[in-house]
Amino acid sequence: MFTGLVEEIGLCEDLQRSAGSARLLIQAPSISLGVKIGDSISVNGCCLTAISTREGIMTFDLLDETLQRTNLKELIPGRKVNLERSLLADGRLGGHFVQGHVDATIPVVAILQQGSDLRINFKVPPEFAAYVAYKGSVAINGVSLTIAEVTADSFAVWIIPHTATHTNLGDLREGDLVNLECDMLAKYAARIMQMRGI
């Protein structure tokens, strides 16, 4: 479980592909010091298990399912990724409950600079539109954000300068794919209503 508050921007060291899987190496000088083998790390919002950590580099194995459902398949050496360690039971929940289970990759459709802030619009697939609500929570590349506007097939968020510089969201361009995780409370509520025939 995570909060959607990025601790460090890491850099892709390498993505080594093999049949049906891959091995991802991430440079993370700060948080890698406290990471142990078996720890859960959110990498661009995807919960991964550290299989080794040495000299500031964390290594993860990726299943084919992970490659298919996330934007991690697009990583190349030097590409920035958002990193967060799992939430401690006595820690502060500054964002919202983020599981690290990516629902879909969605494209950036528009970016508007207004003063020092950024407004970013994303296209949302029809099957996830019900989980996107005005003033609700969403995780984009593992970053907890508040939805500012919703249309039939898109939603928008605002990014303050701190978020733009301390995550990889400030580097987004139109057409880029991001990892979307909808609020798990919304998904459970929708499932309960479905089971009750509401």
C-alpha positions, -999 to +999 in steps of 0.1 A: +000+000+000+013+035-009+001+071-005+009+086-039+035+109-025+067+105-045+099+101-024+125+103-052+128+106-090+148+076-101+165+070-135+161+039-156+195+022-157+184-006-180+154-026-191+166-061-200+140-080-220+137-118-223+109-141-235+077-131-216+095-110-189+121-083-182+145-071-156+144-034-147+173-016-131+166+018-115+192+043-102+179+056-068+207+069-046+185+081-018+158+055-011+178+025-022+199+028+009+170+017+031+155-008+007+159-046+014+154-075-009+117-083-010+105-048-003+076-033-023+084-002-043+061+019-064+077+025-097+056+050-118+027+037-097+033+000-103+040-021-072+073-040-078+094-063-056+131-054-051+152-085-059+185-067-053+199-034-043+235-023-045+255+008-052+224+030-055+207+007-080+175-013-074+166-043-096+131-057-103+117-085-123+087-076-145+061-101-157+047-099-192+014-088-177+032-058-161+048-049-194+015-051-212-005-030-187+020-003-177+042+023-193+073+006-179+077-012-212+086+022-227+115+029-203+150+035-218+182+044-200+180+079-184+142+080-184+127+094-151+105+073-129+085+081-097+095+061-067+078+055-033+084+030-006+054+012+009+034+030+037+044+023+073+015+015+096+024+045+118+031+068+088+011+098+077-013+094+048-007+126+029-022+114-004-048+086-007-047+048-005-028+037-037-023-001-042+002+000-070-022-019-092-023-001-126-057-001-142-047+012-176-022+033-195-039+065-208-027+093-231-021+130-223-044+149-246-036+185-236-013+205-214-020+241-204+005+263-186-012+289-164+012+310-145+035+285-127+008+258-127+001+231-152-033+218-162-031+183-177-059+165-195-061+127-199-083+105-220-101+079-199-113+045-213-151+040-211-147+011-187-129+033-161-150+065-165-174+055-136-144+056-112-134+092-121-152+118-102-149+156-097-128+163-067-121+126-064-086+110-061-066+093-089-030+081-092-011+091-123+024+075-126+020+068-089+013+105-079-018+111-059-039+139-076-073+155-072-095+156-103-104+191-113-128+184-142-145+155-158-160+151-192-176+121-209-142+107-220-115+127-202-105+143-169-081+171-159-058+177-130-038+207-119-001+203-111+017+228-088+054+237-093+065+214-065+048+184-081+061+193-115+097+194-103+096+165-078+079+140-100+081+131-137+048+147-144+065+180-153+081+163-182+049+151-198+041+160-234+009+155-254+005+119-265+026+105-236+012+074-219+008+074-181-001+048-156-036+052-142-049+038-109-084+047-100-094+051-064-100+017-049-129+030-028-147+040-060-140+005-075-154-013-044-185+010-043-192+003-080-188-034-074-212-034-044-238-015-065-233-039-094-238-070-071-270-054-057-283-046-091-283-008-086 
